[in-house]
């Protein structure tokens, strides 16, 4: 009786872990494919988002981070 319950529990555990592993693997592959497609077909979006930032905003963020890290 106990041996059957242990084997059933082990089987359920392996099926659950296998399902999670397959889902995460598919998620990684999908994200990589989407990233490749965006870089290939819409490269101007990536460069535009980096160059559109106001230098004053960058300076304010840098000052805030520096002040935060300086606190004990």
mmCIF file of the N, C-alpha and C atoms, coordinates in Angstrom:
data_MODEL
# 
_entry.id   MODEL 
# 
loop_
_atom_site.group_PDB 
_atom_site.id 
_atom_site.type_symbol 
_atom_site.label_atom_id 
_atom_site.label_alt_id 
_atom_site.label_comp_id 
_atom_site.label_asym_id 
_atom_site.label_entity_id 
_atom_site.label_seq_id 
_atom_site.pdbx_PDB_ins_code 
_atom_site.Cartn_x 
_atom_site.Cartn_y 
_atom_site.Cartn_z 
_atom_site.occupancy 
_atom_site.B_iso_or_equiv 
_atom_site.pdbx_formal_charge 
_atom_site.auth_seq_id 
_atom_site.auth_comp_id 
_atom_site.auth_asym_id 
_atom_site.auth_atom_id 
_atom_site.pdbx_PDB_model_num 
ATOM 1   N N  . UNK A 1 1  ? 0.824  -1.201 0.000   1.00 0.00 ? 1  UNK A N  1 
ATOM 2   C CA . UNK A 1 1  ? 0.000  0.000  0.000   1.00 0.00 ? 1  UNK A CA 1 
ATOM 3   C C  . UNK A 1 1  ? 0.863  1.259  0.000   1.00 0.00 ? 1  UNK A C  1 
ATOM 4   N N  . UNK A 1 2  ? 1.841  1.317  0.906   1.00 0.00 ? 2  UNK A N  1 
ATOM 5   C CA . UNK A 1 2  ? 2.701  2.494  1.004   1.00 0.00 ? 2  UNK A CA 1 
ATOM 6   C C  . UNK A 1 2  ? 3.587  2.621  -0.238  1.00 0.00 ? 2  UNK A C  1 
ATOM 7   N N  . UNK A 1 3  ? 4.031  1.472  -0.748  1.00 0.00 ? 3  UNK A N  1 
ATOM 8   C CA . UNK A 1 3  ? 4.894  1.474  -1.927  1.00 0.00 ? 3  UNK A CA 1 
ATOM 9   C C  . UNK A 1 3  ? 4.144  2.005  -3.147  1.00 0.00 ? 3  UNK A C  1 
ATOM 10  N N  . UNK A 1 4  ? 2.863  1.660  -3.275  1.00 0.00 ? 4  UNK A N  1 
ATOM 11  C CA . UNK A 1 4  ? 2.058  2.134  -4.393  1.00 0.00 ? 4  UNK A CA 1 
ATOM 12  C C  . UNK A 1 4  ? 1.841  3.648  -4.307  1.00 0.00 ? 4  UNK A C  1 
ATOM 13  N N  . UNK A 1 5  ? 1.625  4.140  -3.091  1.00 0.00 ? 5  UNK A N  1 
ATOM 14  C CA . UNK A 1 5  ? 1.428  5.581  -2.910  1.00 0.00 ? 5  UNK A CA 1 
ATOM 15  C C  . UNK A 1 5  ? 2.704  6.359  -3.230  1.00 0.00 ? 5  UNK A C  1 
ATOM 16  N N  . UNK A 1 6  ? 3.852  5.798  -2.827  1.00 0.00 ? 6  UNK A N  1 
ATOM 17  C CA . UNK A 1 6  ? 5.123  6.467  -3.125  1.00 0.00 ? 6  UNK A CA 1 
ATOM 18  C C  . UNK A 1 6  ? 5.379  6.515  -4.623  1.00 0.00 ? 6  UNK A C  1 
ATOM 19  N N  . UNK A 1 7  ? 5.095  5.430  -5.318  1.00 0.00 ? 7  UNK A N  1 
ATOM 20  C CA . UNK A 1 7  ? 5.323  5.415  -6.770  1.00 0.00 ? 7  UNK A CA 1 
ATOM 21  C C  . UNK A 1 7  ? 4.346  6.359  -7.478  1.00 0.00 ? 7  UNK A C  1 
ATOM 22  N N  . UNK A 1 8  ? 3.099  6.424  -6.996  1.00 0.00 ? 8  UNK A N  1 
ATOM 23  C CA . UNK A 1 8  ? 2.134  7.348  -7.592  1.00 0.00 ? 8  UNK A CA 1 
ATOM 24  C C  . UNK A 1 8  ? 2.571  8.795  -7.342  1.00 0.00 ? 8  UNK A C  1 
ATOM 25  N N  . UNK A 1 9  ? 3.038  9.082  -6.131  1.00 0.00 ? 9  UNK A N  1 
ATOM 26  C CA . UNK A 1 9  ? 3.524  10.425 -5.825  1.00 0.00 ? 9  UNK A CA 1 
ATOM 27  C C  . UNK A 1 9  ? 4.731  10.802 -6.661  1.00 0.00 ? 9  UNK A C  1 
ATOM 28  N N  . UNK A 1 10 ? 5.641  9.855  -6.843  1.00 0.00 ? 10 UNK A N  1 
ATOM 29  C CA . UNK A 1 10 ? 6.828  10.091 -7.661  1.00 0.00 ? 10 UNK A CA 1 
ATOM 30  C C  . UNK A 1 10 ? 6.438  10.341 -9.115  1.00 0.00 ? 10 UNK A C  1 
ATOM 31  N N  . UNK A 1 11 ? 5.470  9.582  -9.594  1.00 0.00 ? 11 UNK A N  1 
ATOM 32  C CA . UNK A 1 11 ? 5.003  9.758  -10.973 1.00 0.00 ? 11 UNK A CA 1 
ATOM 33  C C  . UNK A 1 11 ? 4.373  11.137 -11.163 1.00 0.00 ? 11 UNK A C  1 
ATOM 34  N N  . UNK A 1 12 ? 3.526  11.551 -10.229 1.00 0.00 ? 12 UNK A N  1 
ATOM 35  C CA . UNK A 1 12 ? 2.894  12.866 -10.323 1.00 0.00 ? 12 UNK A CA 1 
ATOM 36  C C  . UNK A 1 12 ? 3.951  13.963 -10.265 1.00 0.00 ? 12 UNK A C  1 
ATOM 37  N N  . UNK A 1 13 ? 4.950  13.795 -9.394  1.00 0.00 ? 13 UNK A N  1 
ATOM 38  C CA . UNK A 1 13 ? 6.014  14.787 -9.278  1.00 0.00 ? 13 UNK A CA 1 
ATOM 39  C C  . UNK A 1 13 ? 6.791  14.908 -10.589 1.00 0.00 ? 13 UNK A C  1 
ATOM 40  N N  . UNK A 1 14 ? 7.136  13.783 -11.191 1.00 0.00 ? 14 UNK A N  1 
ATOM 41  C CA . UNK A 1 14 ? 7.905  13.812 -12.437 1.00 0.00 ? 14 UNK A CA 1 
ATOM 42  C C  . UNK A 1 14 ? 7.098  14.410 -13.583 1.00 0.00 ? 14 UNK A C  1 
ATOM 43  N N  . UNK A 1 15 ? 5.815  14.095 -13.650 1.00 0.00 ? 15 UNK A N  1 
ATOM 44  C CA . UNK A 1 15 ? 4.971  14.674 -14.701 1.00 0.00 ? 15 UNK A CA 1 
ATOM 45  C C  . UNK A 1 15 ? 4.864  16.188 -14.510 1.00 0.00 ? 15 UNK A C  1 
ATOM 46  N N  . UNK A 1 16 ? 4.683  16.628 -13.274 1.00 0.00 ? 16 UNK A N  1 
ATOM 47  C CA . UNK A 1 16 ? 4.582  18.062 -13.006 1.00 0.00 ? 16 UNK A CA 1 
ATOM 48  C C  . UNK A 1 16 ? 5.874  18.791 -13.317 1.00 0.00 ? 16 UNK A C  1 
ATOM 49  N N  . UNK A 1 17 ? 6.999  18.242 -12.896 1.00 0.00 ? 17 UNK A N  1 
ATOM 50  C CA . UNK A 1 17 ? 8.288  18.883 -13.162 1.00 0.00 ? 17 UNK A CA 1 
ATOM 51  C C  . UNK A 1 17 ? 8.600  18.870 -14.654 1.00 0.00 ? 17 UNK A C  1 
ATOM 52  N N  . UNK A 1 18 ? 8.234  17.802 -15.334 1.00 0.00 ? 18 UNK A N  1 
ATOM 53  C CA . UNK A 1 18 ? 8.437  17.742 -16.785 1.00 0.00 ? 18 UNK A CA 1 
ATOM 54  C C  . UNK A 1 18 ? 7.603  18.777 -17.511 1.00 0.00 ? 18 UNK A C  1 
ATOM 55  N N  . UNK A 1 19 ? 6.369  18.966 -17.059 1.00 0.00 ? 19 UNK A N  1 
ATOM 56  C CA . UNK A 1 19 ? 5.494  19.965 -17.669 1.00 0.00 ? 19 UNK A CA 1 
ATOM 57  C C  . UNK A 1 19 ? 6.060  21.368 -17.484 1.00 0.00 ? 19 UNK A C  1 
ATOM 58  N N  . UNK A 1 20 ? 6.514  21.670 -16.278 1.00 0.00 ? 20 UNK A N  1 
ATOM 59  C CA . UNK A 1 20 ? 7.095  22.991 -16.016 1.00 0.00 ? 20 UNK A CA 1 
ATOM 60  C C  . UNK A 1 20 ? 8.360  23.186 -16.847 1.00 0.00 ? 20 UNK A C  1 
ATOM 61  N N  . UNK A 1 21 ? 9.202  22.170 -16.924 1.00 0.00 ? 21 UNK A N  1 
ATOM 62  C CA . UNK A 1 21 ? 10.433 22.274 -17.709 1.00 0.00 ? 21 UNK A CA 1 
ATOM 63  C C  . UNK A 1 21 ? 10.117 22.533 -19.181 1.00 0.00 ? 21 UNK A C  1 
ATOM 64  N N  . UNK A 1 22 ? 9.165  21.783 -19.741 1.00 0.00 ? 22 UNK A N  1 
ATOM 65  C CA . UNK A 1 22 ? 8.810  21.982 -21.148 1.00 0.00 ? 22 UNK A CA 1 
ATOM 66  C C  . UNK A 1 22 ? 8.224  23.375 -21.388 1.00 0.00 ? 22 UNK A C  1 
ATOM 67  N N  . UNK A 1 23 ? 7.382  23.851 -20.472 1.00 0.00 ? 23 UNK A N  1 
ATOM 68  C CA . UNK A 1 23 ? 6.808  25.183 -20.620 1.00 0.00 ? 23 UNK A CA 1 
ATOM 69  C C  . UNK A 1 23 ? 7.900  26.246 -20.607 1.00 0.00 ? 23 UNK A C  1 
ATOM 70  N N  . UNK A 1 24 ? 8.835  26.147 -19.666 1.00 0.00 ? 24 UNK A N  1 
ATOM 71  C CA . UNK A 1 24 ? 9.905  27.149 -19.589 1.00 0.00 ? 24 UNK A CA 1 
ATOM 72  C C  . UNK A 1 24 ? 10.821 27.079 -20.806 1.00 0.00 ? 24 UNK A C  1 
ATOM 73  N N  . UNK A 1 25 ? 11.103 25.879 -21.289 1.00 0.00 ? 25 UNK A N  1 
ATOM 74  C CA . UNK A 1 25 ? 11.930 25.738 -22.492 1.00 0.00 ? 25 UNK A CA 1 
ATOM 75  C C  . UNK A 1 25 ? 11.239 26.374 -23.695 1.00 0.00 ? 25 UNK A C  1 
ATOM 76  N N  . UNK A 1 26 ? 9.927  26.129 -23.833 1.00 0.00 ? 26 UNK A N  1 
ATOM 77  C CA . UNK A 1 26 ? 9.183  26.740 -24.936 1.00 0.00 ? 26 UNK A CA 1 
ATOM 78  C C  . UNK A 1 26 ? 9.146  28.257 -24.798 1.00 0.00 ? 26 UNK A C  1 
ATOM 79  N N  . UNK A 1 27 ? 9.031  28.758 -23.580 1.00 0.00 ? 27 UNK A N  1 
ATOM 80  C CA . UNK A 1 27 ? 9.029  30.202 -23.349 1.00 0.00 ? 27 UNK A CA 1 
ATOM 81  C C  . UNK A 1 27 ? 10.354 30.828 -23.759 1.00 0.00 ? 27 UNK A C  1 
ATOM 82  N N  . UNK A 1 28 ? 11.463 30.184 -23.406 1.00 0.00 ? 28 UNK A N  1 
ATOM 83  C CA . UNK A 1 28 ? 12.783 30.706 -23.771 1.00 0.00 ? 28 UNK A CA 1 
ATOM 84  C C  . UNK A 1 28 ? 12.955 30.729 -25.279 1.00 0.00 ? 28 UNK A C  1 
ATOM 85  N N  . UNK A 1 29 ? 12.561 29.648 -25.938 1.00 0.00 ? 29 UNK A N  1 
ATOM 86  C CA . UNK A 1 29 ? 12.694 29.583 -27.399 1.00 0.00 ? 29 UNK A CA 1 
ATOM 87  C C  . UNK A 1 29 ? 11.826 30.661 -28.055 1.00 0.00 ? 29 UNK A C  1 
ATOM 88  N N  . UNK A 1 30 ? 10.605 30.838 -27.572 1.00 0.00 ? 30 UNK A N  1 
ATOM 89  C CA . UNK A 1 30 ? 9.699  31.836 -28.148 1.00 0.00 ? 30 UNK A CA 1 
ATOM 90  C C  . UNK A 1 30 ? 10.240 33.251 -27.969 1.00 0.00 ? 30 UNK A C  1 
ATOM 91  N N  . UNK A 1 31 ? 10.756 33.557 -26.792 1.00 0.00 ? 31 UNK A N  1 
ATOM 92  C CA . UNK A 1 31 ? 11.302 34.897 -26.544 1.00 0.00 ? 31 UNK A CA 1 
ATOM 93  C C  . UNK A 1 31 ? 12.523 35.143 -27.432 1.00 0.00 ? 31 UNK A C  1 
ATOM 94  N N  . UNK A 1 32 ? 13.367 34.146 -27.590 1.00 0.00 ? 32 UNK A N  1 
ATOM 95  C CA . UNK A 1 32 ? 14.542 34.313 -28.463 1.00 0.00 ? 32 UNK A CA 1 
ATOM 96  C C  . UNK A 1 32 ? 14.134 34.528 -29.919 1.00 0.00 ? 32 UNK A C  1 
ATOM 97  N N  . UNK A 1 33 ? 13.134 33.797 -30.376 1.00 0.00 ? 33 UNK A N  1 
ATOM 98  C CA . UNK A 1 33 ? 12.666 33.974 -31.750 1.00 0.00 ? 33 UNK A CA 1 
ATOM 99  C C  . UNK A 1 33 ? 12.073 35.371 -31.936 1.00 0.00 ? 33 UNK A C  1 
ATOM 100 N N  . UNK A 1 34 ? 11.258 35.808 -30.980 1.00 0.00 ? 34 UNK A N  1 
ATOM 101 C CA . UNK A 1 34 ? 10.673 37.144 -31.079 1.00 0.00 ? 34 UNK A CA 1 
ATOM 102 C C  . UNK A 1 34 ? 11.750 38.223 -31.060 1.00 0.00 ? 34 UNK A C  1 
ATOM 103 N N  . UNK A 1 35 ? 12.760 38.058 -30.232 1.00 0.00 ? 35 UNK A N  1 
ATOM 104 C CA . UNK A 1 35 ? 13.846 39.029 -30.170 1.00 0.00 ? 35 UNK A CA 1 
ATOM 105 C C  . UNK A 1 35 ? 14.585 39.097 -31.496 1.00 0.00 ? 35 UNK A C  1 
ATOM 106 N N  . UNK A 1 36 ? 14.839 37.946 -32.089 1.00 0.00 ? 36 UNK A N  1 
ATOM 107 C CA . UNK A 1 36 ? 15.523 37.914 -33.382 1.00 0.00 ? 36 UNK A CA 1 
ATOM 108 C C  . UNK A 1 36 ? 14.682 38.595 -34.460 1.00 0.00 ? 36 UNK A C  1 
ATOM 109 N N  . UNK A 1 37 ? 13.388 38.329 -34.465 1.00 0.00 ? 37 UNK A N  1 
ATOM 110 C CA . UNK A 1 37 ? 12.520 38.937 -35.470 1.00 0.00 ? 37 UNK A CA 1 
ATOM 111 C C  . UNK A 1 37 ? 12.448 40.454 -35.316 1.00 0.00 ? 37 UNK A C  1 
ATOM 112 N N  . UNK A 1 38 ? 12.359 40.928 -34.086 1.00 0.00 ? 38 UNK A N  1 
ATOM 113 C CA . UNK A 1 38 ? 12.302 42.379 -33.867 1.00 0.00 ? 38 UNK A CA 1 
ATOM 114 C C  . UNK A 1 38 ? 13.610 43.031 -34.299 1.00 0.00 ? 38 UNK A C  1 
ATOM 115 N N  . UNK A 1 39 ? 14.733 42.408 -33.966 1.00 0.00 ? 39 UNK A N  1 
ATOM 116 C CA . UNK A 1 39 ? 16.024 42.979 -34.354 1.00 0.00 ? 39 UNK A CA 1 
ATOM 117 C C  . UNK A 1 39 ? 16.199 42.977 -35.868 1.00 0.00 ? 39 UNK A C  1 
ATOM 118 N N  . UNK A 1 40 ? 15.647 41.986 -36.535 1.00 0.00 ? 40 UNK A N  1 
ATOM 119 C CA . UNK A 1 40 ? 15.821 41.897 -37.980 1.00 0.00 ? 40 UNK A CA 1 
ATOM 120 C C  . UNK A 1 40 ? 14.890 42.844 -38.734 1.00 0.00 ? 40 UNK A C  1 
ATOM 121 N N  . UNK A 1 41 ? 13.617 42.912 -38.337 1.00 0.00 ? 41 UNK A N  1 
ATOM 122 C CA . UNK A 1 41 ? 12.637 43.656 -39.117 1.00 0.00 ? 41 UNK A CA 1 
ATOM 123 C C  . UNK A 1 41 ? 12.358 45.066 -38.591 1.00 0.00 ? 41 UNK A C  1 
ATOM 124 N N  . UNK A 1 42 ? 12.665 45.343 -37.329 1.00 0.00 ? 42 UNK A N  1 
ATOM 125 C CA . UNK A 1 42 ? 12.410 46.665 -36.764 1.00 0.00 ? 42 UNK A CA 1 
ATOM 126 C C  . UNK A 1 42 ? 13.619 47.184 -35.983 1.00 0.00 ? 42 UNK A C  1 
ATOM 127 N N  . UNK A 1 43 ? 14.774 47.301 -36.613 1.00 0.00 ? 43 UNK A N  1 
ATOM 128 C CA . UNK A 1 43 ? 15.949 47.761 -35.859 1.00 0.00 ? 43 UNK A CA 1 
ATOM 129 C C  . UNK A 1 43 ? 15.845 49.223 -35.435 1.00 0.00 ? 43 UNK A C  1 
ATOM 130 N N  . UNK A 1 44 ? 15.044 50.016 -36.146 1.00 0.00 ? 44 UNK A N  1 
ATOM 131 C CA . UNK A 1 44 ? 14.941 51.428 -35.800 1.00 0.00 ? 44 UNK A CA 1 
ATOM 132 C C  . UNK A 1 44 ? 14.230 51.639 -34.466 1.00 0.00 ? 44 UNK A C  1 
ATOM 133 N N  . UNK A 1 45 ? 13.388 50.717 -34.056 1.00 0.00 ? 45 UNK A N  1 
ATOM 134 C CA . UNK A 1 45 ? 12.705 50.835 -32.762 1.00 0.00 ? 45 UNK A CA 1 
ATOM 135 C C  . UNK A 1 45 ? 13.717 50.735 -31.632 1.00 0.00 ? 45 UNK A C  1 
ATOM 136 N N  . UNK A 1 46 ? 14.666 49.825 -31.751 1.00 0.00 ? 46 UNK A N  1 
ATOM 137 C CA . UNK A 1 46 ? 15.648 49.640 -30.694 1.00 0.00 ? 46 UNK A CA 1 
ATOM 138 C C  . UNK A 1 46 ? 16.577 50.839 -30.577 1.00 0.00 ? 46 UNK A C  1 
ATOM 139 N N  . UNK A 1 47 ? 17.045 51.372 -31.701 1.00 0.00 ? 47 UNK A N  1 
ATOM 140 C CA . UNK A 1 47 ? 17.961 52.511 -31.637 1.00 0.00 ? 47 UNK A CA 1 
ATOM 141 C C  . UNK A 1 47 ? 17.229 53.793 -31.253 1.00 0.00 ? 47 UNK A C  1 
ATOM 142 N N  . UNK A 1 48 ? 15.976 53.930 -31.673 1.00 0.00 ? 48 UNK A N  1 
ATOM 143 C CA . UNK A 1 48 ? 15.212 55.129 -31.352 1.00 0.00 ? 48 UNK A CA 1 
ATOM 144 C C  . UNK A 1 48 ? 14.914 55.204 -29.859 1.00 0.00 ? 48 UNK A C  1 
ATOM 145 N N  . UNK A 1 49 ? 14.592 54.071 -29.236 1.00 0.00 ? 49 UNK A N  1 
ATOM 146 C CA . UNK A 1 49 ? 14.238 54.100 -27.817 1.00 0.00 ? 49 UNK A CA 1 
ATOM 147 C C  . UNK A 1 49 ? 15.439 54.476 -26.956 1.00 0.00 ? 49 UNK A C  1 
ATOM 148 N N  . UNK A 1 50 ? 16.633 54.174 -27.412 1.00 0.00 ? 50 UNK A N  1 
ATOM 149 C CA . UNK A 1 50 ? 17.826 54.513 -26.638 1.00 0.00 ? 50 UNK A CA 1 
ATOM 150 C C  . UNK A 1 50 ? 18.201 55.974 -26.830 1.00 0.00 ? 50 UNK A C  1 
ATOM 151 N N  . UNK A 1 51 ? 18.042 56.511 -28.019 1.00 0.00 ? 51 UNK A N  1 
ATOM 152 C CA . UNK A 1 51 ? 18.487 57.880 -28.291 1.00 0.00 ? 51 UNK A CA 1 
ATOM 153 C C  . UNK A 1 51 ? 17.434 58.932 -27.963 1.00 0.00 ? 51 UNK A C  1 
ATOM 154 N N  . UNK A 1 52 ? 16.214 58.535 -27.665 1.00 0.00 ? 52 UNK A N  1 
ATOM 155 C CA . UNK A 1 52 ? 15.150 59.495 -27.371 1.00 0.00 ? 52 UNK A CA 1 
ATOM 156 C C  . UNK A 1 52 ? 15.145 59.980 -25.926 1.00 0.00 ? 52 UNK A C  1 
ATOM 157 N N  . UNK A 1 53 ? 15.994 59.458 -25.093 1.00 0.00 ? 53 UNK A N  1 
ATOM 158 C CA . UNK A 1 53 ? 15.981 59.821 -23.679 1.00 0.00 ? 53 UNK A CA 1 
ATOM 159 C C  . UNK A 1 53 ? 16.624 61.193 -23.509 1.00 0.00 ? 53 UNK A C  1 
ATOM 160 N N  . UNK A 1 54 ? 15.935 62.043 -22.776 1.00 0.00 ? 54 UNK A N  1 
ATOM 161 C CA . UNK A 1 54 ? 16.413 63.406 -22.517 1.00 0.00 ? 54 UNK A CA 1 
ATOM 162 C C  . UNK A 1 54 ? 17.649 63.357 -21.613 1.00 0.00 ? 54 UNK A C  1 
ATOM 163 N N  . UNK A 1 55 ? 18.714 64.052 -21.954 1.00 0.00 ? 55 UNK A N  1 
ATOM 164 C CA . UNK A 1 55 ? 19.919 64.045 -21.115 1.00 0.00 ? 55 UNK A CA 1 
ATOM 165 C C  . UNK A 1 55 ? 19.667 64.549 -19.699 1.00 0.00 ? 55 UNK A C  1 
ATOM 166 N N  . UNK A 1 56 ? 18.707 65.469 -19.536 1.00 0.00 ? 56 UNK A N  1 
ATOM 167 C CA . UNK A 1 56 ? 18.384 65.947 -18.191 1.00 0.00 ? 56 UNK A CA 1 
ATOM 168 C C  . UNK A 1 56 ? 17.784 64.837 -17.332 1.00 0.00 ? 56 UNK A C  1 
ATOM 169 N N  . UNK A 1 57 ? 17.003 63.973 -17.942 1.00 0.00 ? 57 UNK A N  1 
ATOM 170 C CA . UNK A 1 57 ? 16.418 62.845 -17.209 1.00 0.00 ? 57 UNK A CA 1 
ATOM 171 C C  . UNK A 1 57 ? 17.517 61.872 -16.788 1.00 0.00 ? 57 UNK A C  1 
ATOM 172 N N  . UNK A 1 58 ? 18.446 61.620 -17.690 1.00 0.00 ? 58 UNK A N  1 
ATOM 173 C CA . UNK A 1 58 ? 19.564 60.729 -17.360 1.00 0.00 ? 58 UNK A CA 1 
ATOM 174 C C  . UNK A 1 58 ? 20.385 61.306 -16.218 1.00 0.00 ? 58 UNK A C  1 
ATOM 175 N N  . UNK A 1 59 ? 20.625 62.604 -16.241 1.00 0.00 ? 59 UNK A N  1 
ATOM 176 C CA . UNK A 1 59 ? 21.390 63.250 -15.172 1.00 0.00 ? 59 UNK A CA 1 
ATOM 177 C C  . UNK A 1 59 ? 20.650 63.169 -13.847 1.00 0.00 ? 59 UNK A C  1 
ATOM 178 N N  . UNK A 1 60 ? 19.337 63.367 -13.865 1.00 0.00 ? 60 UNK A N  1 
ATOM 179 C CA . UNK A 1 60 ? 18.549 63.304 -12.630 1.00 0.00 ? 60 UNK A CA 1 
ATOM 180 C C  . UNK A 1 60 ? 18.541 61.894 -12.055 1.00 0.00 ? 60 UNK A C  1 
ATOM 181 N N  . UNK A 1 61 ? 18.397 60.907 -12.907 1.00 0.00 ? 61 UNK A N  1 
ATOM 182 C CA . UNK A 1 61 ? 18.407 59.516 -12.444 1.00 0.00 ? 61 UNK A CA 1 
ATOM 183 C C  . UNK A 1 61 ? 19.775 59.161 -11.884 1.00 0.00 ? 61 UNK A C  1 
ATOM 184 N N  . UNK A 1 62 ? 20.828 59.560 -12.573 1.00 0.00 ? 62 UNK A N  1 
ATOM 185 C CA . UNK A 1 62 ? 22.187 59.275 -12.092 1.00 0.00 ? 62 UNK A CA 1 
ATOM 186 C C  . UNK A 1 62 ? 22.444 59.929 -10.737 1.00 0.00 ? 62 UNK A C  1 
ATOM 187 N N  . UNK A 1 63 ? 21.998 61.175 -10.570 1.00 0.00 ? 63 UNK A N  1 
ATOM 188 C CA . UNK A 1 63 ? 22.177 61.866 -9.292  1.00 0.00 ? 63 UNK A CA 1 
ATOM 189 C C  . UNK A 1 63 ? 21.392 61.178 -8.183  1.00 0.00 ? 63 UNK A C  1 
ATOM 190 N N  . UNK A 1 64 ? 20.181 60.731 -8.489  1.00 0.00 ? 64 UNK A N  1 
ATOM 191 C CA . UNK A 1 64 ? 19.369 60.054 -7.481  1.00 0.00 ? 64 UNK A CA 1 
ATOM 192 C C  . UNK A 1 64 ? 19.991 58.726 -7.070  1.00 0.00 ? 64 UNK A C  1 
ATOM 193 N N  . UNK A 1 65 ? 20.504 57.967 -8.030  1.00 0.00 ? 65 UNK A N  1 
ATOM 194 C CA . UNK A 1 65 ? 21.153 56.698 -7.705  1.00 0.00 ? 65 UNK A CA 1 
ATOM 195 C C  . UNK A 1 65 ? 22.416 56.932 -6.896  1.00 0.00 ? 65 UNK A C  1 
ATOM 196 N N  . UNK A 1 66 ? 23.191 57.937 -7.267  1.00 0.00 ? 66 UNK A N  1 
ATOM 197 C CA . UNK A 1 66 ? 24.414 58.247 -6.529  1.00 0.00 ? 66 UNK A CA 1 
ATOM 198 C C  . UNK A 1 66 ? 24.088 58.642 -5.092  1.00 0.00 ? 66 UNK A C  1 
ATOM 199 N N  . UNK A 1 67 ? 23.068 59.468 -4.915  1.00 0.00 ? 67 UNK A N  1 
ATOM 200 C CA . UNK A 1 67 ? 22.683 59.896 -3.563  1.00 0.00 ? 67 UNK A CA 1 
ATOM 201 C C  . UNK A 1 67 ? 22.158 58.719 -2.748  1.00 0.00 ? 67 UNK A C  1 
ATOM 202 N N  . UNK A 1 68 ? 21.414 57.818 -3.385  1.00 0.00 ? 68 UNK A N  1 
ATOM 203 C CA . UNK A 1 68 ? 20.893 56.646 -2.675  1.00 0.00 ? 68 UNK A CA 1 
ATOM 204 C C  . UNK A 1 68 ? 22.026 55.725 -2.228  1.00 0.00 ? 68 UNK A C  1 
ATOM 205 N N  . UNK A 1 69 ? 22.992 55.512 -3.097  1.00 0.00 ? 69 UNK A N  1 
ATOM 206 C CA . UNK A 1 69 ? 24.099 54.616 -2.756  1.00 0.00 ? 69 UNK A CA 1 
ATOM 207 C C  . UNK A 1 69 ? 25.044 55.236 -1.711  1.00 0.00 ? 69 UNK A C  1 
ATOM 208 N N  . UNK A 1 70 ? 25.060 56.547 -1.605  1.00 0.00 ? 70 UNK A N  1 
ATOM 209 C CA . UNK A 1 70 ? 25.930 57.220 -0.659  1.00 0.00 ? 70 UNK A CA 1 
ATOM 210 C C  . UNK A 1 70 ? 25.408 57.098 0.765   1.00 0.00 ? 70 UNK A C  1 
ATOM 211 N N  . UNK A 1 71 ? 24.123 56.907 0.947   1.00 0.00 ? 71 UNK A N  1 
ATOM 212 C CA . UNK A 1 71 ? 23.541 56.804 2.291   1.00 0.00 ? 71 UNK A CA 1 
ATOM 213 C C  . UNK A 1 71 ? 24.038 55.540 2.985   1.00 0.00 ? 71 UNK A C  1 
ATOM 214 N N  . UNK A 1 72 ? 24.310 55.620 4.305   1.00 0.00 ? 72 UNK A N  1 
ATOM 215 C CA . UNK A 1 72 ? 24.782 54.425 5.033   1.00 0.00 ? 72 UNK A CA 1 
ATOM 216 C C  . UNK A 1 72 ? 23.715 53.398 5.266   1.00 0.00 ? 72 UNK A C  1 
# 
